[in-house]
Amino acid sequence: MVGGSGPGSCGNRVSDGWKTCCYRDLPPVTIAALLLTLVFIFAFQAQNIMGKTVHVVLIAVPILLQVYLNASLAYGLMHRFRVPHAIAAPGALIGAGNFFELAVATAIALFGAESGAALATVVGVLVEVPVMLSVCGVCNRTRHWFTREAVA
């Protein structure tokens, strides 16, 4: 595998041993890479974000409404159908997610870092992250809505 992360990099262990070894070592690297990528993206878009405030609002408001609506609908339906909380909460988050990370990469690759498409996707990330964290908080605070047997 690329970058020395294949089975040989964790000794002679394979399969489950490789997963255990590398899963332990990769999270700090992946978090640092994500943060560095976001810093670069926002640095390229700072002038667009500050100079096109109306555009940012026109992009952000529908995203905000869509995430809350989809999360509420998914979470409410799962509660109604007595799905366990351990499935309902992640399901609401996954159902409301927009995969802006992929969209940012695609927009920058196709249209350039200072394009309108890149601005729209970066605003999406800026809006979606705090909104998804608030949805997560709501799911955690409403755990008691689910029956004792259904809470995992």
Sequence and secondary structure as in RCSB ss.txt:
>XXXX:A:sequence
MVGGSGPGSCGNRVSDGWKTCCYRDLPPVTIAALLLTLVFIFAFQAQNIMGKTVHVVLIAVPILLQVYLNASLAY
GLMHRFRVPHAIAAPGALIGAGNFFELAVATAIALFGAESGAALATVVGVLVEVPVMLSVCGVCNRTRHWFTREA
VA
>XXXX:A:secstr
 GGG SGGGGTT  THHHHHHHHHHHHHHHHHHHHHHHHHHHHHHHHHHHH HHHHHHHHHHHHHHHHHHHHHHH
HHHHHTT  HHHHHHHHHHHH   HHHHHHHHHHHH TTSHHHHHHHHHHHHHHHHHHHHHHHHHHTGGGS TTT
  
